[in-house]
Amino acid sequence: MKEIRMIKTIKMIVLPLALSAMLVGCSSGNSSMIASVDGEKITEAELNEALTAQYGVEVLDTLITDKIIELEAEKLDVSVTDEEIEEEYEDYTNEYGGEEAFLEVISSYNMAVEDVKEDIKVYLLTLKLMEDYVEITDEEVETYFEENKATYGQAAEVEANHILVEDEKTAQEVIGKLNAGEDFAELAKEYSTDTATKEDGGNLGYFGKGEMEEAFENAAFTIEIDSVSEPVETDYGFHVIKVTDKIEEKEAEFEDVKDTVYQDLLDSKVNEQYSTWLEEKMEEYKIENKLTD
């Protein structure tokens, strides 16, 4: 049975919704050609038969499960708003580095944004349906916070730009020009060998500890805002680093994050108890499955 976080684990990566649409969309009696080899045609019926044999049970299981959730939501008058779906969708796109990268991923699996949002709707409905079932107490929320306190705090971060060159002599040349008043971004375009950042002035954005090579990290966290480092050597070459902002580490306060902690605990408990809950719900419905019966 599928896990509750099915959007990224099952449907998007292993079993795209587009596949289920193809399975239910192709008539088993359809002899229309969908491909050919030396004039020998392969029909939609043959494709459907092959897909059903390989993935039919899993796809149908998913459709049955989604139907149970839909019926439960109707019975208990549970719904999700478009705003809730959009908020969750934004979270997913952010996890993939933005909507453009996210769209590339789902496109590679022949999925559309509408497919993902429908999946999100089912996910959010399931959370709401199971909220009373998992019975979260205030004490559990506080305990979960204490056990995961570091997760909710603000880690120290640095925002920096860099110019990467091959040798220390060139790095010193760049520093000399900076000291003479030349623009960092323009020098990055001229000198930097980091093709991913040079056209953006060497911008690396914000990063925390453990994300960069140790020498680079030590320099970036040590120098002051708007200061430029001495040449820093890493496996990539020599860096001239300019720090543009810093965010100080801050310990989380329970009152500030308790809603987030509650939601995280709900996600965790739903994942743990989802299979049991679903099995109980399946007993309440008359289910016919001609692929397995």
N, C-alpha and C positions, 0 to 999 in steps of 0.2 A: 504493500500500500504506500502511496506517495507521502512524503514528509510535507509539513505545513509550508516550509520555505521552498515551494515547488517552482517558483518563478525562475530562479537562477539555476536550480539543480536538475530538475526533471524536464520541464517543458522547454526551457531555453537552450539547454546544453545537450540533453539526451533525446528528448522526445518533443520537438517543436509542435506548437498548435497547428502549424501549417500541415503537418503530417496527418493529424487527426482530421483536418478538413478534407484532405485528399482521400482519406479512407472512407469517410462517409459521403463524399461528393461523387465518387466514381461508382457508377452502377455496375454490379457484377455481370450484367448482360451486355454491357456496352462494348461493341467491337470496333470503335473508332481507333484509328491508328494514332499512337502517341510517339512512336519512333520506328525506324526501320534499319535493317542491315542488308545491303545488296538487294534491296527491294522486298526482303522478308519483313513483314510488319510485326510490331509489338503493340498490342492493343491496351486500351485503358483497363479492360477486364483483367488482362494478365498482370498489369501493374498493381491493380487493386488486390488481386489474389496474393501476390508476393508480399505486399505491404501488410496485408491482414495476417499472413502466416508469421511474419517476423515481429510485427509490432501491435497487431490487433488487440490482443488481450490487455496489454498495458494501456493503450489508448482508450479502449472501452471502459476499463477500470477507472481511468481518470474521469471520463464523461459521466459515469455512474456516480462517482464520488461528488463531482460538481453538482449534479442534479439533486443529490441528497442535501447538500448544503443550501442550495437554492430553495428547496421545499421547506427545510427547517427555518430558514430566514423568513419565508412567507408566513409560516405557521406562528412564529413568535414575533412577527412584525419588526424584524431587524433589518436595517438597511445601512448603506454607506453613501455618503454624498460625493458629488463630483470633486469637491474641494479636497476631501480625504484621499481620493484616488490620485489626484494631481500631486498632492504632497508626498505620497508614497512613491509615485513615479519619479519625482524630482530626486528623492533619496537614492533611488536605483541608478539614475543617470549620473549622479555625483559619485557613486561608488565606482563607476566605469570611467571617471575622469571627464564627465560632461556629456551632454546629449549627443553631440556629434559622434563621439566614440561609441556610445551606447547603441546608436542607430546602426553603426557599422556592424556591431556584433549581432544584433537581431536580424539584420538584413542577410547576413551570412547563413542564417538558419531559416530563411524564407518567412520570417515573422514580420508583422506590421505592429505599429504602436498600439493599434486597437486590440490586438491579441494580448499584448503585455498588460494593458489596462484592464482587460477582462479578467486576466489571471490575478491581478492585484485586487480587483473587486472580490473575487472568491476568497483570497487570502484574508482580506480585512473582515469579510462576513464571518469567516471561521473564527477569527480572534474574538469578535463580538459574541458569537454564539457560545464560545467556550469560556468566556470570562467568569460566569457564575460557576461553571463546572470545576474550574481549577481552584477557586476559593483562596484568593490571596489576602492575607491579613496585613495590617499596618506593621506589625512586628516583623513579618517576613520581609517587607520592603526595606525596613531599616537594617535588618541583618544582611540582606543582599547588598545594600549600599556599603556597609562596613567591610564586607568581604571583597568588594570590587571598587573600593574608594579611589584608587589610583586612576581607574578608567574614566572617572567623572571629573577629575581635576584638569586644570589647564597646564599642559607641559610647556616647558620653556621652548621658544622657537625663535629663529632668526630669519629675517628676509634679506637676501643678498643677491648681488650681481657678480659675475666673474668674467675675466678674460683669460682664456687658456692658450698658452703658447708652448713651443717645443723646448725652449732652453731658458736658463736663468738670465742670460744676457738680454734676450728679447723682453723678458719680464721687467727687468730694470729699465729698459728703454721706455716701456709703456708707463712705468711709474714716474719716470722723469717727465714725460709729456703731461701726465695728470698733475704733477706738482707745478707745472708751468701753466696750468689752467685749461688744458684741453678737455673736451667732453668725454666722459667714460663710455657712453653709449656709442659714440662715433668711433672711438678707439676699439671697442669690442667688434664692431663691424669690419674694421680694417685689419685687426690682428688676430682675433680669436679663432682657434681651430675647432671650437665647439659649434658645429653647424646647427645644432638644435636650438641654441640660444643667442648666437651672435647677432642676428637681425633684430632681436628684441633687446639689444643692449646688454646681453649676458644675463638676463633676468632668470633667476632660479626659483623665485617665489619664496614661500616660507618653508622651513624644514626644521625638524627636531633633532635631538641627539640620537645617534645611531643610524642616521639616514645617509650620511656622507662618509668618505674616508676620514680616518681619525685626524690626520694632519690638517685637512681642510676644515673639519668640524672645530677642532681646537682653535684655529685662527679666527673663524667666523664668530664663535661665541666669546672670544676674548676681546676683539677690537670694538671700539665705540661706534655708535650710529654715525653715518656719513664719513667714517674713516676708511682708509685704504690699507690693505695689508702689505707687508713685504712679500716677496715671491714665496709661494707655498708649493712644495713639491709633492706630487702624488703619482700613482701609476700612469696617469693620463698625461703628465707633463708638469708645467709650472703655471700656477694660478695667481692672478692678481684679483683680490677679493674686495668688494665694497659692500659694507653692511648698510642697509637702508632703513631697517626697523628691527625692533626686538620685542618679544612678548615674554613677560616674566612668568615663571612657574607660579601656579596658584592652587592651593588645596581646595577641594570641593566642599561646599556646605550642603548638608542634606536638604534643607528647606529650598535651596535654589534648584535642585535637580530631582526632587522626589517624583515628579510626574514622569520624567525620563526613566528613572530607576524602576518605577512601577511598570512601565511599558516593556522594559527589557526583561523584567522578571516574568511578566505575562507571556512574552515570546518564548522564554525558556521553558516555562511550565506547559505551555501549549504544545511545544515540540515534544516534550516528554510524554504527555498524556493523549496526544492526538490519535494515535492508533487505537487505543482503548476506547476513546470517545466515539470514534468512527465505527468501530465494531458494534458498539451498543446501538448506535443510530441505525446501522444496517439491519439490525434485528427488528426494528420498528417498521420497516418498509418491505413490501413484496417486490423482490427483485428477480427479474428474468434475464439471464445472460446466455444467449444462444451459442456464444463462443466457448463457454466453459461448462454449461449445464449438460 
